[in-house]
Amino acid sequence: IKIWESLSHKISTGWKHFGYPESRNQGQSIENLLLIQSVYSSDIKNFAERISGYFPVSEQKEYLDLLGKFEPIYSQLIWGPNYNKLLSYQKKIEKLAKQNHLNEIFHTVSIFYNSNWPENFPFIISLYPLPGSKGASSGQSLGSIESIGVLVEESDLVGRFGVIVHELCHSLYDAQSNTQQYEFESYFAQSQSLYSSIAHRYINEALATAVGNGWVINKITSNLDESSWYNQTTIDGFAKVLSTEIGKYLEAKHPIDNQLIEFAIKVFEQKFPDSIVSYENIFVEIQLITDGNIIDYHSSR
């Protein structure tokens, strides 16, 4: 555990791509780069070759030794018992994606985001198994790779397909050109609303949720899902009040514009009038100044 704690502090850093708006946080952490390489790797030996240079050699050995200790446990408890179920699940998702023309959805959503995604550039969806039919799962967008945890015995394949499109939206959002990103940021900067900056903070997740968990599900089932779309109240509520208007943009194959952002800020204010005075939004970042000893927040958690 101590080895992992020591390494985890170091792999959170990475690099930043300059020339983009500060709020977009363009770049990758070492942790994400490790996840990307793990998708392409056939085993730990192959993974070790792919991550050469990510750590000093001695620390890379510690990291790989740690993985070597956990891999047999993971294989015995998770991967082995659920591998065939995962393959079956994957086939069902692939069939659903084909039936509902995922490539066309990708193209439509790409237009909506005014994304600069290169034509014929591969997009990889990597599934990993979670035992059972109920419980928490998550997805992660890693550029051209999408990592999705799936409950291998769940029956809601349409909902999972919506999650896949949700993560796809994040990739398309990040793939906007720097010019387009600055234009998108300017829509919020030009607003005179007190709610502009808070709406801006939630817009990425709200758009992806409205598209993937709202529009796509509605398109497949002809019904708008009445359950929770996102496990965070503000994002869930914001996405739902945006969904109808965003659906119009998608059906018309119209990209995001200033009018949509003005609408988003307005409905956010109506939905969350107290958000500008809530602790959740005021204390997003806290800077603590003290004349005492420096606190290592990692060790004091």
Secondary structure, DSSP 8 states (H G I E B T S, - for coil): -HHHHHHHHHHT-EEE-SSS-GGG--EEEHHHHHHHHHHH-SSHHHHHHHTTTSS-HHHHHHHHHHHHHHHHHHIIIIIHHHHHHHHHHHHHHHHHHHHTTHHHHHHHHHHHTT----TT---EEEEEEESSSSS---EEEETTEEEEEEETT-S-HHHHHHHHHHHHHHHHHHTS-HHHHHHHHHHHHT---TTHHHHHHHHHHHHHHIIIIIIHHHHHHSS---S-SSSSHHHHHHHHHHHHHHHHHHHTT----HHHHHHHHHHHHHH-TTGGG-HHHHTSS-----SS----TTTT-
